[in-house]
């Protein structure tokens, strides 16, 4: 099933390293049809225009939909390295879409959908410059910044009904901050 001009639902649900490592034990797909609608909206409004601009061969999806199975593995430590498989904040990051927990509540009350991506050989700051200049209707954008090797890390972007257009980066200790994002802050005046 296609969820946009370029991406399939399979690509969107199976792109993470954690899924690749534990794929035999993870059901990666959404159960709530509203999640698929949200993923399609994210692709139509945000991802398709980014790929139109930067090209499909340069676009790398690094993290898309997070199923409850994937969430469970992200919260575990890798048995070989002892390092946690991943970071996830399902109450805020929108990667779980409209999925409902066992108590009958949404995992993320903000609803919508999210993904993380990189544009190969393009400075992530230039990608964000373009996203902001085009006034793409994102909800949240997280810029993880440069690694110690000088390479760029993925950009997290979400689309949902709040349409906050908020931009965050992180301190060296992983604390969210707006410091360093001033040039991208959007004025709705």
Secondary structure, 3 states (H helix, E strand, C coil): CECCCCCEHHHHHHCCHHHHHHHHHCCCCCCCHHHHHHHHHHHHHHHHHHHHHHCHHHEEEEECCCCHHHHHHHCCECCCCCCECCCCCCCCCCCCCCCECCCCCECCCCCCEEEEEEECCCCHHHHHHHHHHCCCCCCEEEECCECCCCCECCEEEEECCCCCCEEEEECCCCCEECCCCHHHCCCCC
